[in-house]
Amino acid sequence: MTNKVSPQSLKNEGLSASLASVTRIIKKLQITGSVANLPRSGRPKKLSEEAKAFIDQQMQKNDEMTSRQIQKKLEKYGISVCSATVRRTRKKLAWTAEDGVLSAHPSPKQIAKV
């Protein structure tokens, strides 16, 4: 591809991106040296992906574990969160209560959240 970018040159290269998108990516590459997205601002997540996996693993071992029991296990590993955070995480991981028993049956909405 030549240095000049035109809609026709994009089509010739088999790209379906708009000229504006390509221009924005090239500008980003020139300024930052990378096309990777920068970290966003905002409140950081309380639980890492590893902690979420730990909660899921604990629920698979014993689906009758309470959020308080999981919270205490997390504290042993230096992760301090309230039991409500554990409950919300279990819900996002699709551990739902059916007839008083927790089970992993994700709904399409829950799958999209994770």
N, C-alpha and C positions, 0 to 999 in steps of 0.2 A: 504494500500500500504506500502511496506517496505521502508527503508531508501535508498536502492539502486534502481536507476531508470534505466530501460533498455527499448529498443523498445518493447520487448515482454510484459513487465509489463504494459506499456502504452496501448497496445492493449487489455490486459486482463481487464484493468479498463474502456475500451470503449472510450479512448481518441484518437483522430486522429491527435494530434499535434506531431511535430517532437521532437526528443530527444533534439536537440539544443534549441528549443523554451522552453521546460520544464526546461532545465538546466539554461537558461538565466533568466527565471521567478523566479526560486528558488534562484539564486544568488542575484537578485534584492531584493527579500524578506529578505534575510539574511543581506544585506548591509543597506537597508533603513527601513526595518520593514514594508514595504507596497509594493504592486504591482501596485499602482497608478502611472500614468505617471507624470513626473515633468513638471512644466511650461516651455514652450519653450521660447527661446530668440527671440527678434525681436520687431518691433514697435507695441505698443498696439493699439487696435481698438479705433477709435474716438468715436463711438457710442456703448453704451451697448445694450444688448438685450431688455431692458425695453424701451430705447429711440427708437429703431427700431419699437417696438410694438406701441409706441406712434405715430410715423409717420404713420404707417399703420392704426391705429385707426382714426387719423385725416383725412386721405384720404377716409376712409369708410364713415365718417360723411359728408364730402364735397369733392368730387373728382375734384373740380375746384380750390382747394387751391394751391397757388403757393409755390414754395420752399422757397421763401423769407418769406411768411406768417408763414409757419411751423417753419422756423428758428427763427423767433421772439417769437413764442410760446415756443420753446425749451429754449430760453434765459431766459424766465420767470421762468423756473425751474432750472436755473443755468447751462444749457448745452450750451456751446458756440461752434458752428460749422459754417462753411460757407455754403452758399446756394448750392454750388456745391456738398458738402457732402450729403445734403438732397436729391438732384437730383439723385446722384448715389445710395443712399439707396432706394429711390422709385423705381428705375429701378431694383435693386436686389430683391425687394419685389414684382416684376412683375406688377407694375403700369406702363402701357405702353400707349403711345398716339396713338389712332386710329382715324383718321379724326379730329384731334385737340382736342379730348376728352380723358382724362385719364381713364383707366379702368383696372381692375385686371384680366388679362388673361395670366397666366404664360405659357411660353414655357418650354419644357423639360430642356433646357439649364439653364433657370432662376430658375427652381425648384432646380436644382443641386447646384446653387450658395448659396441659402439660407440655 
